Every structure is written in structure tokens, then in C-alpha cells.
Amino acid sequence: MAKAIGISPMIAQVLINRGITSTEDAQNFLDPDLEALPSPLDDFPDLALTLEILVQAIQNGEPIAICGDYDADGMTSTALLLRSLRSLGAIVEYAIPSRMSEGYGLNERIIEDFHAEGIRVVITVDNGIAAYQPIALARKLGLTVIITDHHDIPPQIPPANAILNPKLIDPSSPYYTMAGVGVAYILALCLAEALGRGQDLRDMLLELFTLGTIADLAPLRGVNRRWVRRGLHLLPHSQIPGIQALMQISGVVGDKNIKPDAIGFRLGPRINAIGRIGDPVTVIELLTTDDEGIALERAMQCEAVNKQRQQLCEQIEYEAVQYYENSEIDAKNDRVLLLVQPHWHHGVIGIVASRLIERYGVPVFIGTYEDEEQSHIRGSARGIPEFNVFEALECCRGLTLKHGGHKAAGGFSFLAENLDTIADRLSNYAHTCLEPEHLKPLVTVDAEACLNDIDYDLYLELDALHPCGMENPEPVFWTRNVHILQQKLVGKGHLKLTLAQDDLATGEPSKKIAAIAWRWGDYYPLPKVLDLAYRIKTNEWNGDVSMQLEVIGVRHAQDDFLGAEFRHGDRDYVCQMVMNNGTDELRIRNSKGEILSIQKGSRTGTLGKRFQSARQIDVTQEPYFGLIKASAIAWQNRSVEF
């Protein structure tokens, strides 16, 4: 694959690890614009009807209302449709339910308000597929309802006039993995094209699509990857004053090549914080205003609320850990963790759930009481790859007052008297899909690398794999026997490290390289020698760019030679495969400590205890040829886990 399309073997290995095994698929992945894209009108059965309804409403001056959601996906979706509909001449308003008093999704109060205001068409964004009763009421009152959503389909589908939801189309469609903002983007773009304004609005809409898709952790495959890749090039010179202001406040301004993690860790949290503990109107105004002064003011409000959100998360996480550690709850045995405590802010407990997964490795359902009598519980859930949160909540149907979500995350509310029964059902479901080995917080690695091989050229090569995110994670490499030369605590519990590695073949130390381990303060100090798993990053300071590793997993260093043990001819050997100057190299060690090294495709190798004194040998001759075949088989059957 590497030779066929002109990429390094390391990049090819990462693609193969992602399930991309053909040359054609690899080329389409590296250049998503090569792949033919079907018309959304072909894949979404109700899209043509939806466009007809909205074109008629715009031409007749019929008021339209949008019902959004208070997370980043819902707010960016709302802003996207507001901007596009207003630009196309529509009379349009919006409403977002109160997280504190109403919870997620369209409700009957909003429908009644829309009807009283003379609204004729209601569009939901990032919600609605589970809102049967409110939509039934809307139809009874004579309103036309269009659902745009991406959440999993409940047993009873609401009686809307039209539904746009990727979960209702063919799973092989490139549109299947879209977030709510993706559905809103398709609707807005197709509507603009139907009215002859597609080219005018495309870039502006694409910026909001990119922001919402990454912030919602949507899979970066299919059209998500294709369009996010384009959108990331637009954001540094955004047409939207609110995005410009948000980038300025969060320190992203000036980046020529924005990566998804700049959105995921800088822009997204500041938007999400408003939806969690603030007023969503702040974000809607931020993303829809054309006044730079208002945009900067709203961005500063986002910044202040985000700092408050960070403090709440730290406090609740501390309390949750203390409560669990001092309780009789056994998450490993239950294979799921359900925690409920009073006075936790349910706007941020979803973030805490994610952090508890990092700590304990199990799906987490975390809730708080909604009332002083502690009779009602509302909460959030986060899952692990082998666990489907929505299916788990469906197993509690009949016990919950309300629930919804998708595979990775969800929300719920139920009467406190059902707490124990729901805990049992969640545990029973977890036992149907989780084995004990799934509950380890493991790190999956793509390939082994030497610290000497890590440089800016490699970093630029890896850039071809971006945008990285859900279902296309950033490549993770690992290095054995890394020496921690220096380590110190920085910031709020982070570890800053200086690393080096002894080369196995030469015995010489590698160059020094900096590393950061986020939120690893609890593990300080680390042992002096470790095997490390990490992502390759850069660090920019005062205009200088240097390499920096982001450590995400460690284990105790293996003694001497770590590899696959096997027996050949009455003798015991250990083998390993490493990357040496961009080429796979097989190394076999015998009981005397001699190492046979052979690079892939070569007819000669070296044999000796040290690189300097090793002699060249012809590996096509016995006994070396048979030994190499046996070791290759042994290495293929070996797995590495962190």
C-alpha cells in the first residue's frame, strides 16, 4: 500500500489499523473529495417534501420556529438554520428548552407557545425523534412539523410531516454518521440551492457544521471527514464574527492549520459550558450576530461560564470518587457504575461521567436529585466502545420517566424509588455485552517507534490522516524502555516530562524529547524507566515549534528484550518487530543474548550482542531462514496491551 500510493509504511500501518486495507479505500481516505457522493435527495426520503414545505413557507411569509437543544450540537444546529433561513428571507424564531426545569427535547409548553405566537412550521434540530406527545399536540393544533435529528430511533415514531434522521437511512450511506448539525447543514444547503443561493451560503454553513460536528464527537468518517476537512481550512478566516471572537478568547487565533482538538478542547467546551450552566441564548447570539462588539461580549461570557464549569467539574469529580471509594459498590463486578448524589449540577455531570470512565474503565451513569424531597433523579450516561448506552436505557423502559441518546452517551430521569431496580437492569444488560477484559482502561497502539525517529517530518506525514476524531483516532505509538530524565507537576495536576531512550541495537541514548501527561498528577512521580504510549504533537512557544509527546499510557518497562517467545529446533528464542529508519526490522534474540536483525525485504542481516560488533550474515541460508519464518509467525500471534 505504501509503495502504491506514495506514503510511508508507518502511515500505511495506521490506515490498515483503521480497517482501510485496499489501495482505493486508502486513496479515498487520504483525499475524501475523490469519492463520489450521492445526492442527499436520494438518501433521505423526506428531504424533497421538507424542501417543498419550507420553500412554500418562505414564499408565503409563514412564520417558522426552530426548537433546538442546549448542547454544542443543538446550539450550532440552531444557529446554522437561523442564519440560513434569515438569509433566504424567512420569518423565523427559535426556542431551546431549559436544561434545569424542562430537560432535553421538544415539549408541550414550547408547542403551545409556538401556536400562541402564530407559528405555522416547526423544525426540530438535534432532537424530536423521541418527542411523540409534543409533536402529536402540534399536529392537533394545525402546525406543520419537520424533525431533523440524529439520535437512535425509539419504538414509536412521532407523527411529524417529515423526518430527516440518518438512523432511518441505509447504514452504508456516507450520511449515516452525521450529527444533528450535519442534518441541519444538508437541509440548509439544499434549501439554499433550491432558492438559487447555494454558493452564497455554503462556506458560512460549513463553518458551523465543522464546529458542531467536532464538538459533538461525531465519527469523522464519510461526509463528516470530507466536510470537516474543508471546514477546518475556512475557520482561521471565519466569516462569522462570533467564531472569530471565540477563537481570539480561547487562544486559537493565528493558527493556519486548525486541528479538531483545537475545537474539541478550546472552542467546544466554551460553547458547551453555556448550555450546561448558562443561558443558550448567549451562544445563539454569538453565532448569529454580525456585530463584532456583540460577538466579543458573548465570547467573553462563554469564557467566564467555562471557568465556572471547570470548577464545578473538579468538585463533583472529587466527591464522586470519594463516595465510590468509600461505598460498597463494586463497578468491576457490576460492569457498570451508577452514582447518584444530591446537589450535583446535572449540567456538568456528563463530563464527570467521562472522567470516571477514564479512572475505572466501566460505563458510567451519574445522576442527581431534582427536588428537595429527593424523589426524582435526572442524570447523564457515558459508555465504552463495547457498550451501547441507548440500548441499556431501553432495558429500563417502563422505569424511566424519560430517556434518550445514542451508543456513546445518553440522558435519563426516573423516580428515586426505582433506583435499585434500574441499577440491576443496567448491570444485567452490561453482563450481556461486557467481559472482564473490556473493563480495563486499555490503550490501543498503532505501531512501535524509536524516539530518534520522531521529528517534524514525521509529524507532517501524520497530518495526512487528519482530521482525526471519533472512529479515526489520532495515531498512537509506543516506545519501550523510556528513561524519565526529568518530571515535574505543572498547571492543575499535569505532568511535564523530559524523555530519552537507549537504542536496543547500539546501546546509545536517544535525543531528548519533551512530553506532557494531562491530569496525571495523581501518578507523580513516575518510575524512572517505563514503556510509553503516546501521540505525537508539537508545542509552540514564542514562535518556536518543537516536538512534544502526549503520554496516554504507561506500563512497567520489560526486562531487557520484550517480545514474543517461541521455540525453534530445541532452542528458545524471543523476537520483536520494530521500526528502524522507516522500515520494519525483525529482531530475534537467543539464550546467549545474541541478536539477529533483518530488515524487511533484505537478504542480509546482522548477528551479535551489540550493534558495533555484529557481523553480516546471509539470512536466505539455513539455519537463519527457518528461524526467521518461525519468529515471524510468533510475532503475528502476539498482542500488546497497555
SERODREN-689833 format. One line per 3 residues: their letters; for each residue x, y, z of C-alpha. Coordinates in steps of 0.001 Angstrom, whole numbers. Example, Ala and Ser with C-alpha at 12.3 -4.5 7.8 and 13.67 -1.06 7.14 Angstrom:
AS> 12300 -4500 7800  13670 -1060 7140
//
This chain:
MAK> 0 0 0  2808 2398 908  4525 1921 -2452
AIG> 1296 2056 -4447  147 5447 -3200  3440 7011 -2118
ISP> 3119 7082 1658  5409 5871 4429  4956 2337 5821
MIA> 4074 3863 9190  1142 5785 7681  53 2682 5772
QVL> 65 670 9005  -2155 3236 10706  -4623 3054 7795
INR> -4701 -739 7994  -5350 -484 11726  -8391 1653 10862
GIT> -9758 -1129 8634  -8623 559 5407  -6941 -2318 3591
STE> -7302 -1607 -136  -5356 920 -2175  -8583 2526 -3430
DAQ> -10014 2927 76  -6704 4374 1287  -6629 6934 -1524
NFL> -10242 7933 -835  -9483 8272 2859  -6428 10466 2333
DPD> -8305 12559 -239  -12036 12326 638  -13026 14504 -2331
LEA> -12101 11642 -4688  -15102 9575 -3601  -18387 10055 -5466
LPS> -21032 11441 -3131  -24724 10589 -3651  -27288 13366 -3593
PLD> -28912 13779 -166  -32237 13757 -2009  -31570 10137 -2957
DFP> -30669 9020 583  -33217 10982 2678  -36769 10013 1602
DLA> -38431 13030 3274  -35942 15686 2111  -37839 16657 -1059
LTL> -41068 17101 931  -39209 19118 3580  -37839 21493 942
EIL> -41297 21899 -576  -42769 22795 2832  -40057 25362 3607
VQA> -39957 26971 153  -43719 27476 350  -43491 28871 3895
IQN> -40787 31355 2872  -42640 32470 -251  -45926 32852 1654
GEP> -44354 34629 4636  -45439 31918 7070  -43616 32153 10430
IAI> -41176 29310 11104  -39830 28292 14514  -36819 26162 15399
CGD> -36635 24036 18542  -33008 23349 19380  -31019 21762 22173
YDA> -28664 23143 24797  -25517 21178 23852  -22932 22266 21264
DGM> -24550 20197 18513  -28002 21588 19214  -26877 25203 19543
TST> -24718 25179 16404  -27585 23471 14531  -29991 26164 15711
ALL> -27606 28957 14734  -26974 27339 11346  -30669 27149 10463
LRS> -31359 30638 11849  -28599 32179 9744  -29592 30321 6593
LRS> -33367 30812 6880  -32998 34525 7642  -30619 34915 4695
LGA> -33220 33233 2481  -35935 35657 3580  -37789 33509 6108
IVE> -39597 34816 9175  -38009 32637 11838  -37790 32383 15623
YAI> -36332 29766 17933  -36688 28177 21363  -34408 25968 23430
PSR> -35813 24088 26431  -34414 24888 29864  -31910 22278 30982
MSE> -32706 22993 34621  -36507 22993 34588  -37512 21092 31442
GYG> -34688 18860 30318  -33846 17661 26834  -36018 17966 23754
LNE> -39195 19462 22382  -42006 19676 24950  -45672 20612 25038
RII> -45007 24023 26642  -42853 25019 23651  -45507 23790 21190
EDF> -48229 25771 22975  -46040 28900 22933  -45321 28479 19210
HAE> -49035 28092 18490  -49897 31187 20530  -47269 33190 18599
GIR> -48797 32260 15247  -46033 29893 14147  -47029 27710 11195
VVI> -43959 25462 10711  -41837 23907 13470  -38379 22465 12796
TVD> -36564 20474 15471  -32776 20268 15391  -30750 17645 17257
NGI> -33962 16454 18940  -37535 15461 18215  -37334 11798 17277
AAY> -38436 10821 20801  -40968 13657 21275  -44132 11761 20344
QPI> -46631 13576 22585  -45469 17159 21860  -45492 16509 18111
ALA> -48907 14864 18307  -50115 18016 20070  -48542 20212 17389
RKL> -50323 18318 14617  -53607 18562 16534  -53129 22347 16730
GLT> -52558 22519 12978  -48785 23061 12975  -46538 21523 10332
VII> -43623 19699 11991  -40264 18760 10489  -37924 16634 12612
TDH> -34178 16890 11999  -32360 14653 14437  -29638 12014 14584
HDI> -30472 10122 17758  -31464 6455 17784  -34994 5579 16751
PPQ> -37477 4800 19558  -40197 2144 19200  -42859 4796 18465
IPP> -42005 7368 15786  -43679 10792 16192  -46382 11803 13669
ANA> -44335 14572 12059  -44962 15761 8499  -41362 14947 7573
ILN> -38427 13346 9340  -34735 13749 8464  -32684 11343 10561
PKL> -29633 9391 9335  -30619 6494 11596  -33605 5935 9270
IDP> -31492 5566 6114  -29193 2856 4779  -26252 2342 7204
SSP> -23914 2158 4203  -24774 5755 3268  -21931 8266 3781
YYT> -24510 10433 5597  -25307 7785 8220  -22840 9021 10886
MAG> -23814 12687 10823  -24539 14657 13991  -27605 16863 14313
VGV> -25695 19778 12819  -24926 17620 9779  -28632 17072 9134
AYI> -29269 20806 9592  -26403 21568 7179  -27823 19315 4460
LAL> -31280 20831 4887  -29991 24416 4820  -27673 23849 1853
CLA> -30307 22032 -209  -32825 24767 602  -30340 27475 -399
EAL> -29644 25656 -3665  -33375 25281 -4328  -33682 29082 -3974
GRG> -30550 29801 -6006  -28356 30850 -3046  -26189 27753 -2527
QDL> -22857 29350 -3427  -23549 32424 -1263  -24135 30475 1929
RDM> -22040 27309 1522  -18850 28420 3340  -20664 30064 6238
LLE> -22810 26971 6760  -19762 24724 6512  -18035 26594 9343
LFT> -20933 25938 11708  -21174 22328 10530  -17480 21829 11349
LGT> -17765 23436 14768  -20811 21376 15767  -19649 18062 14287
IAD> -16352 18063 16163  -17830 19414 19397  -20471 16641 19347
LAP> -17771 13969 18853  -19423 12701 15679  -17484 9997 13779
LRG> -15032 11542 11324  -15825 9140 8507  -17959 9532 5377
VNR> -19156 13051 4666  -18183 14164 8166  -14497 13686 7310
RWV> -14928 15182 3856  -16707 18323 5019  -14841 18847 8306
RRG> -11591 18727 6348  -12841 21601 4192  -14326 23492 7108
LHL> -11095 23467 9106  -9437 25424 6295  -12181 28066 6488
LPH> -12179 28656 10248  -8896 30641 10520  -10534 33301 8324
SQI> -14100 32787 9500  -16918 34868 8017  -18776 34627 11326
PGI> -17794 37295 13897  -18750 35020 16806  -16352 32296 15703
QAL> -13598 34890 15247  -14233 36220 18766  -14348 32745 20287
MQI> -11037 31818 18680  -9493 35051 19966  -10705 34461 23538
SGV> -9580 30806 23555  -6151 31410 22008  -6798 29741 18650
VGD> -6362 32959 16643  -3460 32869 14200  -3477 29111 13690
KNI> -3087 28471 9985  -3937 24786 10208  -6583 24230 12860
KPD> -6842 20664 14149  -10052 19132 15518  -8617 19105 19051
AIG> -8432 22924 18920  -12208 22829 18597  -12705 19846 20888
FRL> -10591 21281 23723  -10866 25046 23236  -13919 26190 21286
GPR> -16316 23330 22027  -16053 23454 25841  -16747 27184 25887
INA> -19914 26639 23853  -20954 23560 25811  -20393 25329 29141
IGR> -23158 27806 28306  -25603 25010 27568  -24654 23215 30769
IGD> -24827 26001 33342  -25669 29185 31422  -28247 30570 29014
PVT> -28127 29067 25468  -29266 32426 24082  -25682 33592 24677
VIE> -24304 31081 22151  -27120 31612 19645  -26411 35356 19670
LLT> -22676 34674 19482  -23065 32580 16325  -25774 34629 14592
TDD> -24750 38242 15207  -22861 40214 12567  -21846 42863 15132
EGI> -18206 42337 16180  -18732 44122 19502  -21657 41900 20495
ALE> -19723 38849 19316  -16742 39679 21541  -19016 40357 24522
RAM> -20765 36993 24106  -17427 35203 23675  -16203 36702 26953
QCE> -19377 35462 28640  -18632 31978 27293  -15130 32186 28745
AVN> -16372 33196 32210  -19006 30456 32320  -16476 27868 31149
KQR> -14197 28676 34084  -17131 28208 36432  -17907 24883 34713
QQL> -14326 23699 35233  -14538 24392 38969  -17844 22523 39246
CEQ> -16445 19522 37381  -13395 19300 39636  -15524 19453 42781
IEY> -18095 16891 41621  -15421 14518 40334  -13665 14651 43706
EAV> -16920 13972 45556  -17875 11134 43180  -14516 9390 43615
QYY> -14659 9752 47393  -18231 8452 47521  -17460 5428 45336
ENS> -14199 4540 47081  -15928 4576 50475  -19043 2703 49368
EID> -19789 -985 48885  -20450 -515 45172  -18291 -2811 43025
AKN> -18197 -1390 39491  -15972 -4179 38158  -18389 -6830 39373
DRV> -21482 -4891 38230  -19689 -3982 34962  -21344 -592 35174
LLL> -21191 2297 37648  -24358 4108 38767  -23805 7018 41165
VQP> -26493 9366 42486  -25924 12168 44980  -27797 15356 45891
HWH> -26661 18871 44975  -24609 17831 41950  -25199 20148 38993
HGV> -26725 17950 36313  -25406 20320 33652  -21846 19057 34151
IGI> -22259 15513 35438  -21901 14149 31890  -18335 15466 31834
VAS> -17696 13871 35227  -19061 10581 33859  -16424 10661 31115
RLI> -13677 11275 33664  -14876 8384 35824  -14664 6121 32772
ERY> -11016 7147 32411  -10449 6196 36034  -12471 2974 36343
GVP> -12898 1713 32779  -16650 923 33076  -19770 2603 31615
VFI> -20922 5348 33968  -24452 6532 34765  -24383 9523 37076
GTY> -27379 11398 38453  -28584 13947 40948  -31879 14662 42667
EDE> -34080 17251 41000  -36068 18203 44098  -35621 18789 47812
EQS> -37655 15678 48612  -35180 13595 46606  -38000 11837 44789
HIR> -36824 12443 41216  -33417 11671 39706  -32016 13101 36481
GSA> -28670 12231 35001  -26305 11516 32146  -24577 8397 30882
RGI> -21345 7705 29037  -20267 4371 27600  -17227 2414 26470
PEF> -16865 1022 22914  -18334 -2401 23699  -21395 -931 25471
NVF> -24462 741 23924  -25855 3419 26244  -29142 3796 24352
EAL> -29821 45 24419  -29016 -39 28141  -31545 2741 28785
ECC> -34107 938 26623  -33755 -2013 29011  -35047 358 31700
RGL> -38102 1414 29686  -41129 1459 31967  -38991 2509 34926
TLK> -37715 5796 33483  -39772 8936 33137  -37733 9917 30111
HGG> -34583 8737 28395  -32757 9059 25091  -29369 9233 23430
HKA> -27179 7059 21248  -24472 4424 21535  -21881 6534 23331
AGG> -23986 8813 25541  -27469 9439 26851  -29688 11142 29379
FSF> -32389 9881 31712  -34802 10713 34514  -36668 8392 36855
LAE> -38340 8189 40262  -35875 7659 43109  -37864 4633 44271
NLD> -36751 2835 41088  -33031 3402 41694  -32142 -128 42856
TIA> -34215 -1799 40131  -32628 357 37428  -29168 -403 38814
DRL> -29944 -4132 38499  -31204 -3774 34930  -28170 -1780 33856
SNY> -25875 -4385 35413  -27797 -7227 33757  -27501 -5519 30375
AHT> -23795 -4853 30945  -23221 -8565 31604  -24706 -9403 28199
CLE> -22126 -7362 26274  -19110 -6824 28524  -16442 -9299 29547
PEH> -13974 -8555 32373  -11216 -7786 29865  -13363 -4950 28420
LKP> -13203 -3110 31739  -9517 -2342 31667  -8710 1226 30641
LVT> -6518 -59 27804  -4698 1993 25205  -4697 644 21659
VDA> -1406 1290 19897  -768 1553 16162  2948 856 15952
EAC> 6224 918 17825  8603 3810 17248  12033 4870 18439
LND> 12352 8330 19947  15085 9114 17418  12527 8636 14613
IDY> 10209 11305 15980  10735 14615 14227  8824 17344 12454
DLY> 8925 15493 9130  7086 12549 10693  4586 14963 12241
LEL> 3880 16460 8809  3414 12976 7333  864 12145 10014
DAL> -1037 15288 9046  -2354 13391 6003  -4525 11356 8396
HPC> -6327 14415 9753  -8948 15383 10659  -8780 12862 13493
GME> -11543 12215 15970  -14223 9625 16613  -13691 6451 14504
NPE> -10497 7992 13155  -8444 8466 16315  -5078 10127 16278
PVF> -2325 7545 15761  -861 6178 18983  2720 4942 19096
WTR> 4672 3237 21815  8318 3093 22798  9984 617 25114
NVH> 12389 1343 27961  11959 5110 28010  14027 6953 30610
ILQ> 12242 9716 32537  15090 12203 32833  13018 14960 34401
QKL> 9441 15245 35631  7517 17977 37391  3954 18957 38174
VGK> 2559 21860 36156  -795 23592 35966  -3735 21805 37554
GHL> -2289 18357 38058  -408 17771 34800  2995 16120 34410
KLT> 5728 17652 32270  8447 15178 31296  11811 15035 29575
LAQ> 12448 11656 27940  15232 9640 26331  15626 6045 25194
DDL> 18536 3624 24951  18697 2201 21449  18463 -1599 21664
ATG> 20902 -2178 18818  23551 450 19544  23185 953 23279
EPS> 23461 4695 22685  20951 7090 24274  18471 8847 22005
KKI> 17922 12559 21726  15901 14175 24498  12248 14879 23808
AAI> 9611 16709 25836  6290 15154 26847  3131 16108 28680
AWR> 739 13818 30587  -2562 15628 31121  -4275 15138 34502
WGD> -1624 12624 35633  -730 14448 38828  -2049 11523 40904
YYP> 718 9319 39486  3614 11634 40319  6404 10658 40474
LPK> 6501 8129 37644  9106 5318 37692  12418 6212 36087
VLD> 12070 3699 33225  8759 2862 31506  7201 1662 28288
LAY> 5197 4633 26996  2193 5008 24684  1736 8486 23238
RIK> 512 10747 20478  2932 12923 18536  2259 16645 18940
TNE> 4035 19958 18625  4476 22725 21161  4590 26353 20042
WNG> 6180 28996 22264  7219 32498 21199  7157 31450 17553
DVS> 9338 28363 18056  7909 24928 17241  9253 21832 18997
MQL> 8177 18210 19184  6204 17102 22221  4691 13732 23073
EVI> 1282 13480 24694  1553 10489 27029  -1665 8476 27277
GVR> -498 5125 28686  2414 3552 30552  3442 179 31881
HAQ> 6469 -1060 33763  9400 -1494 31405  10031 -5077 30412
DDF> 13414 -6502 31382  15963 -6469 28597  14272 -7741 25470
LGA> 10474 -7509 25243  8890 -9649 22552  7202 -12900 21569
EFR> 8656 -16080 22989  8839 -19153 20731  10714 -22410 20342
HGD> 12522 -23473 17197  14677 -26576 16741  15058 -27439 20538
RDY> 16022 -23860 21432  14141 -20956 22975  14048 -17530 21329
VCQ> 12382 -14147 21761  11519 -11956 18762  10248 -8423 18189
MVM> 9347 -6215 15234  10482 -2600 15368  10524 366 13029
NNG> 14090 1340 12094  14532 4382 9835  11056 3931 8426
TDE> 11486 198 7684  10195 -2822 9589  13037 -4700 11249
LRI> 12716 -8165 12790  14983 -8868 15773  15484 -12354 17243
RNS> 17330 -12987 20481  18727 -16361 21580  19559 -17591 25090
KGE> 23137 -16288 24756  21962 -12725 24286  22862 -12611 20589
ILS> 20505 -10621 18387  19756 -11430 14757  18425 -8322 12951
IQK> 16905 -8384 9466  15116 -5552 7668  12048 -6365 5580
GSR> 12975 -7291 2009  16692 -7666 2695  18742 -10831 2001
TGT> 21345 -9979 4622  21155 -9322 8329  23410 -8797 11339
LGK> 24139 -11099 14258  25810 -10158 17516  25338 -8999 21091
RFQ> 25960 -5362 20218  25436 -3358 17057  29065 -2278 16800
SAR> 30443 -5835 16844  27652 -7587 14882  28648 -9493 11740
QID> 26741 -9683 8475  25064 -12957 7522  23044 -14326 4594
VTQ> 19562 -14880 6003  18403 -16874 2965  20536 -19772 4203
EPY> 19760 -22217 6997  19550 -22171 9945  18571 -18496 9685
FGL> 15823 -18841 7028  13743 -21298 9057  14350 -19337 12250
IKA> 13053 -16125 10643  9892 -17858 9374  9181 -19251 12851
SAI> 9759 -15894 14520  7514 -14041 12066  4661 -16404 12917
AWQ> 5306 -15974 16641  5264 -12187 16343  1988 -12155 14385
NRS> 306 -14164 17135  1439 -11757 19836  -650 -8792 21093
VEF> 472 -5777 23067  -1811 -4127 25632  -1302 -1032 27769
//
